[in-house]
């Protein structure tokens, strides 16, 4: 790409086919299409969408959010009142816990996500802790439960339930955990949770509850369906909650199954981690040794980071590129991610096949 801005911002309107790839029509589940992933900030209409139930019919003007549970002063506020509270903006790379599920073998249960269930956006709204402070938490609170207005009967469940997830108190009090009312500087779109969506930086997307309707302070651990039966790493007798995003990288160019001229080839992509900042990315051609890629300055504390490398490809034919990220906490992408029953957290190195002519 000759224009140095191109990897960072889209200089043209995306064709509908270049925005999202529908994985499931109802409820809507869709990946960001590859052309949209060339931008550091994903347009709202191209940002991946994960829905466990159909989007609820909400009258934004009359939608209410209850703040209750183990608090001194429970209260209810209108969603539109969130905009009148002190605002905070965070740029966050969100990744679906099931992203890259199709790369696991044997294939786990769940939506057949390829590699596009990841996107980055700028979200704005009040910190969740602003509402918690107003309510006054009791000393015995251990978790904060956030419930959406969407409701349905999950596959395998016996009764209907709302989508709800709980956060440990220390995470819920992180000032960057916000109730977003804007996305990329515009009102939050319905498919992304309007009129209010929780945004939890560093955690997989299931924590960022959409269509927020209730916030409750709990004195015991929550054991609802989406906390205990789903979004857990389940393998044999092991059961661990899905939470922090694992370190991962994605090659954007050259795109898989495309051709390039022989000679020097520029490789670039994104790397991210929820546990710590990305510290290094290495790339490798075919079976050759790893070589370090250059890292651009961080886009934002909770956003992916661009890496670039230049490699020499002299032989015409098929070639394979790999990228491997490491974060500041010492976590490194594995060649193969640990298999689990629901196919969550697949951060394995993803080879890209391309052709040289």
Secondary structure, 3 states (H helix, E strand, C coil): CCCCCCCCCCCCCCCHHHCEEEEECCCCEEEECHHHHHCCCCCCCCCCECCCCCCCCCCCCCCEEEEEECECCCEEEEHHHHHHCCCEEEEEEEECCCCCHHHCCCCCCCCCCCCCCEEEEEEEEEEHHHHHHHHCECCCCCEEEEEEEEEECCCCCCCCEEEEEEEEHHHHCCCCCEEEEEECCEECCHHHCCCCEEECCCECHHHCCCCEEEEEEECCCCCCHHHHHCCEEEECCEEEECCECCCEEEEEECCCCCEECCEEEEEEEEEECCCCCEEEEEEEECCCCCEECEECCCCCCECCEEEEEEEEECCCEEEEEEEEEEECCCCECCCCCCCCCCCCCCCCCCCEEEEEC
